[in-house]
Amino acid sequence: MNARDYYASVKKDRDEWSALFRRCMWCGGGGGFLPLETHEIQRKSGCQNRWASRTNYLRLCQECHAGPFATMPHAKQLKLKQEVDFEHYNLREWLMIYDPELRAPERVTQEEVDAAQLDYPVSKGGLQF
């Protein structure tokens, strides 16, 4: 399946997941001057035709997407996923996006995710994502 057909096949689920979050999961911004984007923790280029999974998505404003998340380690991104979208957090499933046979099951460990420090740019007290 080519990339265009793959995207068309997953677009509805991706859009439904995206609609669940009205604010940036990192800074709390959203709408207006900071449109939201769906970020893939495991980049599309590393796992063509396998990247589309709710375990792989974060909802970010353009500024955060292009800024800290462009180079943020996977463990830290997964820590955010675990905290703000626990329902769709699954480390094993996420690892299998890049490595379907799970030949490197400790590429990112739960211990690394748990130890990751999230230094949010603003206090997120009570924000609804």
PyMOL commands that set and color helices and strands:
alter all, ss='L'
color gray80, all
select helices_A, chain A and resi 3-18+44-46+54-56+62-66+68-70+74-84+86-88+91-98+110-115
alter helices_A, ss='H'
color red, helices_A
select strands_A, chain A and resi 36-40+57-61
alter strands_A, ss='S'
color yellow, strands_A
deselect
rebuild
show_as cartoon
